[in-house]
Amino acid sequence: QVQLVESGGGLVQPGGSLRLSCAASGSIFSINAMGWYRQVPGNPRELVALITRGGSTNYADSLKGRFTISRDNAKYTVYLQMNSLKPEDTAVYYCNAAPATGFNRVYWGQGTQVTVSS
């Protein structure tokens, strides 16, 4: 089992910044890539960004240049730096951990609300 605990969400004005954190604990050996997805009511959950243990990243095209994902493997923590936030970035952001080779379970955090509003 892997537990993912998110923090850092909140209310921010348009143009502002937030940094989300997701700390993993438990069977860390069973996961590889970690990342963030987001969801607004009535819409499917969508990819924000992913990062592998080796540091390779993948971003949603629409977010490149504003969002940056990073990872501290020693702390089993992944970060999402969000800059120049827009009202349309308002969503619940979920941390995700994909399985390593030989494992098959995907893990999700409980979600953290990000609201961009003046």
trRosetta pair geometry for C-beta under 8 A, 3 or more apart (Angstrom, degrees):
i j d omega theta_ij theta_ji phi_ij phi_ji
1 26 4.9 -87 101 -170 70 145
1 27 5.9 114 52 5 33 111
2 24 5.8 -16 -173 -162 109 102
2 25 7.2 148 -158 75 61 37
2 26 4.5 -172 -111 73 38 125
2 27 5.5 -91 -64 57 79 77
2 28 6.9 109 -115 -84 107 42
2 30 6.4 -142 -45 69 117 110
2 31 5.7 51 -84 -34 165 131
2 97 5.7 -85 118 78 152 154
2 105 7.9 164 17 103 107 117
2 107 4.6 -87 77 -59 113 166
3 24 7.1 148 78 -155 51 50
3 25 4.9 -18 59 62 100 90
3 26 5.1 118 5 -22 80 124
3 107 7.9 -130 -94 -172 13 140
4 22 5.5 -2 -171 -175 99 106
4 23 7.4 156 -152 76 49 42
4 24 5.6 -18 -98 -98 72 72
4 95 4.6 -157 166 97 132 125
4 96 7.8 11 -119 -83 175 12
4 97 6.0 -172 -70 -15 129 116
4 107 5.6 143 -19 135 120 115
4 108 6.8 -119 49 142 139 19
4 109 3.8 -99 111 -75 111 86
4 110 7.9 -178 90 -7 85 64
5 22 7.0 157 75 -153 39 55
5 23 5.0 -18 59 58 95 92
5 25 7.5 13 0 7 109 109
5 109 6.6 156 -92 -134 12 112
5 110 7.8 10 -123 12 51 104
6 9 7.2 39 138 -20 114 107
6 20 6.4 -15 -165 -174 101 105
6 21 6.9 153 -154 84 51 52
6 22 5.0 -18 -96 -98 72 82
6 93 7.2 177 -167 99 151 91
6 94 7.5 -116 -48 -139 153 34
6 95 4.9 -178 -74 -15 107 119
6 109 4.4 98 -27 155 108 154
6 110 6.7 -142 26 50 107 74
6 111 6.9 -57 41 166 150 3
6 112 4.4 -134 123 -26 127 120
7 20 7.2 159 83 -156 40 60
7 21 5.1 -12 60 59 88 99
7 22 7.9 171 20 -79 63 41
7 23 7.9 13 7 -2 106 101
7 112 6.8 156 -113 -96 14 152
8 18 6.2 132 156 169 96 97
8 19 5.4 -89 -159 98 142 56
8 20 4.2 179 80 -113 130 42
8 21 5.2 118 -25 9 130 77
8 112 6.6 69 60 140 64 162
9 18 7.1 47 -125 172 35 146
9 20 6.4 29 -61 -103 69 102
9 93 6.4 178 -88 37 116 111
9 112 3.4 -180 -19 152 132 104
9 113 5.0 126 153 66 142 43
9 114 4.9 -112 -142 -67 94 67
10 18 6.6 180 48 -121 90 132
10 113 7.6 83 -75 91 19 80
10 114 7.1 8 44 -118 35 57
10 115 7.3 -80 140 36 32 85
11 115 4.7 -22 -106 74 71 107
11 116 8.0 162 -157 -86 53 25
11 117 6.7 -49 -156 45 97 95
12 16 4.0 -142 173 87 109 136
12 17 7.1 -139 -163 56 152 19
12 18 5.4 -132 -35 -48 151 110
12 85 5.6 64 98 59 127 154
12 114 7.4 -20 18 -166 109 85
12 115 7.3 150 25 84 62 56
12 116 5.7 -25 75 -108 85 69
13 16 4.8 100 60 -23 68 124
13 116 7.3 54 165 -161 12 68
13 117 7.2 -65 -115 87 47 32
13 118 5.4 57 -141 -99 92 66
14 85 6.4 -133 -135 96 42 75
14 86 6.1 35 -137 -125 96 40
14 87 6.1 -33 -85 -42 111 78
14 116 5.8 84 -84 167 61 103
14 117 7.5 29 -38 -111 83 11
14 118 5.9 -41 8 -50 100 97
15 84 6.1 -22 -135 -136 47 53
15 85 6.8 -56 21 52 10 66
16 85 5.4 -30 67 35 66 115
16 116 7.4 -173 49 -131 99 92
17 81 7.1 -6 -170 -176 112 80
17 82 6.2 163 -153 90 62 60
17 83 4.8 -10 -104 -107 104 61
17 84 7.7 19 -78 -16 80 37
17 85 6.7 167 -91 -18 31 105
18 82 5.0 -2 59 58 80 110
18 85 6.7 40 6 -56 97 145
18 114 6.3 -174 67 -131 161 114
19 79 6.0 -9 -176 -170 102 106
19 80 6.9 164 -156 81 54 50
19 81 5.1 -15 -107 -103 91 65
19 82 7.1 -178 -85 19 38 73
20 36 6.8 95 85 -104 143 143
20 79 6.8 154 83 -159 55 53
20 80 4.3 2 53 52 104 102
20 82 7.1 44 -6 -10 97 112
20 93 5.9 -91 -99 109 164 148
20 95 7.8 -165 147 -68 121 97
20 112 6.4 164 -132 68 115 141
20 114 7.6 -69 -65 -67 122 125
21 77 5.9 -11 -168 -173 98 115
21 78 7.5 152 -156 82 50 44
21 79 5.5 -19 -102 -103 68 76
22 34 6.8 -169 91 171 129 127
22 36 7.5 -180 -20 -80 141 90
22 77 6.6 157 79 -155 48 64
22 78 4.9 -12 58 59 103 89
22 79 7.7 -169 20 -76 73 33
22 80 8.0 42 -8 -8 105 99
22 95 3.5 140 -124 -112 148 147
22 109 5.9 -114 -134 -50 114 149
23 75 7.1 -69 -124 150 95 94
23 76 6.4 73 -164 99 65 86
23 77 4.8 -23 -99 -99 68 94
24 28 5.9 115 122 -108 116 91
24 31 6.7 -111 -162 56 156 152
24 34 6.9 -118 -41 -100 135 143
24 76 4.3 -106 64 158 91 108
24 77 7.1 -166 13 -80 74 41
24 78 7.7 46 -20 -3 106 94
24 97 6.1 94 -105 -81 134 147
24 107 7.9 103 -127 92 107 147
25 28 7.3 -45 -142 -59 22 99
25 76 6.7 124 -74 101 49 146
27 30 4.5 23 131 6 111 120
27 31 7.7 118 105 -12 77 90
28 31 6.4 -72 -162 37 44 100
28 76 5.3 -85 -119 -116 135 136
29 100 6.9 -77 155 26 52 154
30 99 6.2 -43 161 -140 80 79
30 100 5.7 -153 -174 26 28 105
30 103 4.4 124 -162 -100 88 166
30 105 7.0 14 150 51 128 102
31 34 6.8 54 150 -68 126 91
31 97 4.2 -20 -146 169 144 115
31 98 6.6 117 -156 72 82 38
31 99 6.2 -78 -109 -114 53 32
31 100 5.8 86 128 -28 3 91
31 103 7.5 -76 -69 82 41 150
31 107 6.8 -56 -92 20 132 122
32 52 6.1 -13 156 -147 95 82
32 53 5.6 -83 -158 -18 69 106
32 98 5.7 -45 60 88 85 90
32 99 6.8 28 9 122 94 26
32 100 4.2 125 -46 -92 95 69
32 101 7.4 61 -51 -15 138 65
33 50 5.1 19 174 179 123 112
33 51 6.6 165 -151 84 78 30
33 52 4.7 -44 -91 -96 85 63
33 53 7.4 -100 -73 -20 44 66
33 97 7.5 165 93 -153 50 47
33 98 4.4 11 61 40 94 121
34 50 7.2 167 91 -152 28 68
34 51 6.2 -20 65 62 73 81
34 71 6.5 128 55 -109 117 123
34 78 4.3 -158 111 -37 129 150
34 95 7.0 -7 -175 -174 101 93
34 96 6.7 161 -158 87 54 56
34 97 5.0 -16 -105 -103 84 73
34 98 7.3 -152 -76 15 36 75
35 47 7.2 -4 139 -150 140 87
35 48 7.0 174 165 65 96 81
35 49 5.6 -152 -152 103 101 51
35 50 3.4 -50 -75 -103 144 62
35 51 6.2 146 -83 12 81 63
35 58 7.7 -32 -106 63 146 91
35 69 6.7 -12 -128 -141 74 157
35 78 7.0 -96 -81 157 25 160
35 95 7.6 161 90 -155 31 54
35 96 5.1 -19 66 61 77 103
35 98 7.6 23 12 -16 104 104
36 48 4.2 -36 100 60 98 127
36 49 5.6 23 44 49 96 77
36 50 7.9 -157 26 -73 54 49
36 69 6.9 -162 11 -101 109 120
36 78 7.6 -163 -41 122 90 124
36 80 4.9 10 -25 -66 156 148
36 93 5.6 -8 -167 -174 113 103
36 94 6.9 145 -155 76 60 46
36 95 6.2 -36 -98 -101 69 50
36 96 6.8 172 -90 14 17 92
37 45 4.8 43 152 168 131 106
37 46 6.2 163 -161 80 86 31
37 47 5.7 -51 -106 -100 83 36
37 48 5.9 -178 -107 0 23 88
37 93 7.4 159 84 -156 40 55
37 94 4.9 -18 65 62 90 100
37 96 5.6 57 -7 -29 105 130
38 45 7.1 168 84 -154 22 70
38 46 6.1 -26 62 61 72 83
38 48 5.4 72 -11 -54 101 116
38 89 7.9 -47 177 -168 171 63
38 91 3.9 74 173 111 112 145
38 92 6.6 159 -154 79 68 43
38 93 4.8 -28 -97 -100 91 66
38 94 7.0 171 -89 15 35 76
38 114 7.7 -51 -128 37 126 121
39 43 6.4 -175 -158 84 68 87
39 44 7.1 -88 -122 144 99 27
39 45 4.2 -45 -73 -99 114 70
39 46 7.1 146 -84 12 59 69
39 91 5.8 145 62 -173 26 110
39 92 5.4 -24 62 60 84 93
39 94 6.9 23 2 -9 106 117
39 111 7.9 -56 41 -124 109 129
40 43 4.9 37 63 32 83 123
40 90 7.0 70 -101 103 115 76
40 91 4.8 -83 -63 -109 79 90
40 92 7.7 154 -86 14 39 74
43 46 7.4 -30 141 -23 115 109
45 94 6.7 -26 -146 30 130 137
46 60 6.8 53 148 -96 106 144
47 50 7.0 -41 -158 -30 114 101
47 58 7.7 -32 167 117 138 104
47 60 5.3 159 99 -66 84 98
48 59 7.4 -31 153 -146 48 68
48 60 5.8 -60 -134 -2 28 118
48 63 6.2 1 -158 28 70 173
48 67 6.4 -92 174 148 101 166
48 69 7.9 132 116 -64 95 121
48 80 6.8 25 122 -137 138 144
48 93 7.0 3 -23 -137 156 101
49 57 6.4 -11 -173 -169 104 101
49 58 6.7 163 -154 85 57 52
49 59 4.7 -11 -104 -105 92 71
49 60 6.9 -93 -61 2 62 76
49 63 7.0 -113 -52 97 100 136
49 67 6.0 -157 -32 124 135 123
49 68 7.9 120 -132 -173 174 13
49 69 4.0 -170 125 -33 136 134
49 80 6.5 150 49 -117 124 106
50 57 6.8 159 84 -153 54 52
50 58 4.6 1 51 52 100 100
50 69 7.1 125 66 98 7 171
50 96 7.7 -51 -104 78 93 116
50 98 7.6 21 -147 -8 127 129
51 55 6.6 -19 -172 -143 102 32
51 56 7.0 162 -151 80 56 41
51 57 5.0 -16 -98 -98 81 77
51 58 7.8 -169 -71 21 42 67
51 69 4.8 -162 -36 126 119 120
51 70 7.0 102 -77 -127 171 13
51 71 4.9 -166 111 -30 137 124
51 78 6.3 167 50 -135 120 119
52 55 6.7 -41 70 26 78 21
52 56 4.6 16 26 48 117 90
52 57 7.9 -134 10 -66 74 38
53 71 7.6 -125 -122 126 34 154
53 73 6.2 71 -153 -105 79 127
55 71 6.9 -149 -101 46 62 115
57 69 5.7 158 -133 64 119 110
59 63 5.5 -130 176 79 108 97
59 64 4.9 126 101 -79 141 80
59 67 6.6 159 -140 79 122 106
59 69 7.3 -177 -85 2 92 113
60 63 4.6 60 71 14 97 110
60 64 7.6 -148 86 -32 49 75
61 64 6.1 -34 -157 -5 36 114
63 66 5.7 -98 -168 58 62 101
63 67 4.5 -7 164 20 113 123
64 67 7.6 -66 -91 48 21 82
66 82 6.9 23 142 -158 90 61
66 83 5.4 -144 -165 70 65 77
66 84 4.9 -99 -131 59 108 107
66 85 7.7 136 173 -77 124 43
67 80 6.3 -12 -168 -173 105 93
67 81 6.8 155 -157 83 51 57
67 82 5.2 -9 -107 -106 86 68
67 83 7.4 -173 -78 25 39 70
68 80 7.4 156 79 -156 44 47
68 81 4.4 -7 58 57 96 107
68 83 7.8 27 1 -1 99 107
69 78 6.7 -3 -171 -179 97 103
69 79 7.0 158 -155 84 49 56
69 80 5.5 -17 -100 -102 74 71
69 81 7.8 -162 -74 22 27 73
70 78 7.2 168 89 -156 41 60
70 79 4.9 -10 61 57 88 104
70 81 7.2 29 4 -8 108 106
71 77 7.2 168 -153 92 56 48
71 78 4.8 -20 -103 -106 82 77
71 79 7.3 -166 -76 18 35 75
72 75 4.2 17 110 36 119 106
72 76 7.6 -40 94 15 76 18
72 77 4.9 5 53 59 103 93
72 78 7.8 -164 24 -78 64 34
72 79 7.5 51 -8 -15 95 107
73 76 6.9 27 -164 -79 38 46
78 95 6.9 145 64 -141 116 110
80 93 7.2 -137 63 178 155 145
82 85 5.7 55 141 -79 108 102
82 89 6.8 140 -175 -179 135 150
82 114 7.4 32 55 -151 167 154
85 89 5.0 -104 -157 50 85 150
85 114 7.8 -127 -144 166 140 119
85 116 4.6 -151 144 -109 114 134
86 89 5.2 112 58 -11 68 99
86 116 6.1 88 101 120 21 157
87 90 5.9 -19 -179 -13 53 114
87 116 5.0 -150 -100 97 36 101
87 117 6.3 70 -116 -86 94 61
88 116 7.8 -36 33 63 31 131
89 114 6.5 -55 134 119 93 125
89 116 5.1 60 62 -7 97 143
90 114 6.3 -153 -129 104 43 74
90 115 5.1 34 -129 -129 105 49
90 116 5.1 -130 -59 28 85 81
90 117 7.1 43 -80 -43 135 92
91 113 8.0 -155 112 -144 30 55
91 114 6.1 6 56 57 60 97
92 111 4.3 12 171 -175 115 123
92 112 6.9 149 -159 68 69 26
92 113 5.5 -38 -101 -93 73 61
92 114 7.6 154 -108 18 23 73
93 111 6.7 144 71 -153 37 66
93 112 5.4 -28 62 63 90 82
93 113 7.8 154 15 -105 77 12
93 114 5.5 40 -15 -7 116 118
94 108 5.5 -14 177 -162 122 100
94 109 5.6 176 -162 58 65 86
94 110 8.0 -152 -124 85 83 17
94 111 4.9 -33 -86 -92 81 77
94 112 8.0 159 -81 17 37 65
95 108 7.0 139 80 -162 59 47
95 109 3.6 54 46 -6 99 130
96 106 6.8 -14 -166 -177 95 101
96 107 7.1 149 -158 83 46 58
96 108 5.9 -13 -102 -104 69 67
96 109 7.6 -99 -55 4 39 84
97 106 7.0 164 82 -161 56 55
97 107 4.3 -1 53 56 104 106
97 108 8.0 -151 22 -65 74 29
98 106 5.9 -15 -115 -115 52 88
99 103 3.9 -145 -167 99 114 95
99 104 5.4 -98 11 -95 176 11
99 105 5.6 114 -77 50 120 45
99 106 6.4 -86 -26 -70 90 56
100 103 5.3 55 57 26 70 117
108 111 8.0 5 161 -49 104 80
109 112 7.6 -16 122 -19 130 89
